[in-house]
Amino acid sequence: MKRRRARLELVDDRPIRVHRTRFEEERNPPPIQPMTARQAEYLDALGSHPQVIVLGPAGTGKTYIAGTRAADLLRQRRVAKVVITRPNVPSGRSLGFFPGTLEDKIAPWVAPLTETMKERMGEGAFEIAVKAGDIEVVPFEVMRGRTFKNCLVILDEAQNTTPAEIKMFLTRIGDDTQVIINGDVSQTDLRETSGLRTVIHLVKSRMMPVPIVEFGLDDIVRSGICAEWVRAFEEARV
């Protein structure tokens, strides 16, 4: 017994080594740093306004920054939920080709945002948040009648909403909620007036306290080839 007790005491006296795991590092990433002056403007607007409209071509970081902010707010428990939605055009028909529930069908459409959040939070933390209902992907067709409180709501590809649809979306917003409206008015797939254009006009004409951050071709940071193609299509007006 004495020998056994002595061995236990030797084991207990050893210092405990704490190892940082990859999962812990993923849950505590450094703050996002802007790569351009316009990205810095975007981040400042997100930090000081409950509603932000961000416009511009592909590759400027619009979606990446929105997804990163969503992940950080959720990880820091500064919001109870993150809600992601976007219109599907043509409405309803294209989603029907995907298998599964309506939520499963819309998942490929919002992959740029969810993949950014997954990268920022870590895949395990992301999946737990989805199962707990802390991250919700809401098909635009079922937004009517809902109210969102104490959450971050991201409307992606907002240029493909009609005026009636974006009105419906904006009147769903409750207290303690931040809204990010993300889009590119030059990329609308609608044959009628874009709801995003209507909202921009209302904000500017009524001088509403909603920042509009407009990225340009010089703000593209994805890659040189991305910037070259966007510029080519812009100049060709295709």
Secondary structure, DSSP 8 states (H G I E B T S, - for coil): -HHHHHHHHHHHHS-------HHHHHHS------SSHHHHHHHHHHHH-SEEEEE--TTSSHHHHHHHHHHHHHHTTSSSEEEEE---SSTTTTGGGS-SSHHHHHGGGGHHHHHHHHHHH-HHHHHHHHHHTSEEE--GGG-TT--B-SEEEEE-SGGGS-HHHHHHHHTTB-TT-EEEEEE-GGG---SS--HHHHHHHHHHHTT-S--EEE--GGG--S-HHHHHHHHHHHHHT-
